[in-house]
């Protein structure tokens, strides 16, 4: 090795050591979420509108049950780029199966398999879970849409205490008896894998104990070599193995068949879920909307008409699982367990805070302003190929009844502070 | 009397004792680190790309697609590897080597990736086994010594035995249960209860009742169809083995003409010299009549 090569190796080695050192110094923290912020804003704002999401309780133990529930409004303004929700599945976004899912109901209908949801429909989901892997986990409701992928709802941390070794997941069978899904069938599976694997390795070893390659190749290349290599003892063993295989397969099949007299195939039907619809005495139309990039605010001008009998006050705008509230929203709809990092309790401002009276129709200027637009990467809206927004506007009457309107419309970005003011 | 013909075979190879010893060392190095690990790594990747999900999840192991896809994909690699081992060495363990290699890879993945890393229980991820089918395939080739019959009978049995063999492993998962008033198989419920964020239910490619004209005998219809396609697949991959498994080199003669030499396995031997001459033109001695390789004119070219 000459001096030049030695120098090159030293440089490469130094770079490697430096990389290792930097890695140790700037240790990357583990990912705590599921990439929901990486999804495009038009996808998050105009597909599944999540609201009333609850994680209850947020502290559990192994084997304890917890419920994740909430509502989804399927946006009427579903983007052109996203496949329509003709086949969907309500799912859980979690780091592996830290909870097992015991049941999942959408508008009261069990959703074990996937099914269609209706544009403009409103759905209440209840997912019952059982703590499995101890830890502090970030858990989302998730709507998986065939052809479009998963659409993550808001996420919250749930803590599971205890020891994984204590976990069991008993299930009662229709034909009687209870099995634990953690271990059922494992013994039989390991036994048959070991048995067949042992036979396979024994077959290979039968030939490996003798010269395998070079010698046989040289013999085979000669006339008569093929006949010489056709060892009679191999043929006898092959007949034996052949018979043993068929006998073993027959025993395995008929024994199992006798053991499980009643079986059914995998079930692949689809749930027929009836949609409900949002109720509101208000009608809303987006007249104009702009996105103030430097000010990190979405400003809307809405034409609002109250066709009810009570005055209504706007208190919340929610989109992409992120909530912007004012005093009205806080007073009526503040869930203290909702993750603070996706909620702006002073993030909604109205130019005219007076209520919308019965029969009144007026323009309302609504301003949802918070750094969440940037932190949650919704400001990337300006880079979307589909410049529209969507969300839910919530209003309350004096009796505390909630009215929800789904809105959507074009949005114009405002790039400079001078233009924004 | 010796159990094997090993002594005769070694004698016929005309290798000196140190050559025999070296050949066994080559066997060890070539077989384990190269042939076995190479096959297990590449076949594992090939299989997981083409039939992975059916083998990963218990709620994908259905009567139609799992039953059809798995033998077709699992017979491909063995076809090529069997060509190689049989044609050049008359070794009848190509299929068993592939399938056991695949399962070694699968179990490594199950323990380290699925169980330790992703926290899924091992019964949920249990792979199917086709070692029994592979043994039948290898034995058919050894006994018939023809790849055509092996493709017709051996591969047919290879695919048809897949269902019965694996019923012993997965029969329990088809027991019925009722959850929230809905009938499910245990496999369905396990697929539901163990949360897979990136694999929602509709990703499953399973029977949805599309074989309804066959009177419900989905398993056997699928197995027959799989067997026929497996025969075709085996034939194609046997030829792939032939295409990529050729061993030859080029020789430039005195007049500059390049000639293809196929007798790579006997280079340096008297037989090779007798057939192709020697650089200095000295012909080797003739062997005694009747001995293997004594004719000097009928060398095989490594074809089956």
Interface residues (C-beta under 8 A of the other chain):
Chain A: X34 X87 X88 X89 X91 X92 X93 X94 X96 X97 X98 X99 X100 X101 X102 X103 X104 X105 X110 X112 X113 X114 X132 X133 X142 X144 X146 X150 X169 X171 X172 X173 X174 X175 X179 X181 X182 X183 X184 X185 X186 X188 X189 X192 X193 X196 X197 X199 X200 X201 X203 X204 X207 X208 X210 X211 X212 X213 X214 X215 X216 X217 X218 X219 X220 X221 X222 X223 X224 X225 X226 X228 X229 X230 X231 X233 X234 X235 X238 X239 X241 X242 X245 X246 X248 X249 X250 X252 X253 X255 X256 X257 X259 X260 X262 X263 X264 X265 X266 X267 X268
Chain B: X3 X4 X5 X6 X8 X9 X10 X12 X13 X14 X15 X20 X23 X24 X26 X27 X30 X31 X59 X61 X62 X63 X88 X89 X90 X91 X92 X93 X96 X97 X99 X100 X103 X107 X118 X119 X120 X121 X122 X123 X124 X126 X127 X129 X131 X132 X134 X135 X136 X138 X139 X140 X142 X143 X145 X161 X164 X165 X167 X168 X169 X170 X171 X172 X173 X174 X175 X176 X177 X178 X179 X180 X181 X182 X183 X184 X185 X186 X187 X188 X189 X190 X192 X193 X194 X195 X196 X197 X198 X200 X201 X202 X204 X206 X207 X208 X209 X218 X263 X265 X266 X269 X271 X292 X293 X295 X298 X299 X300 X302
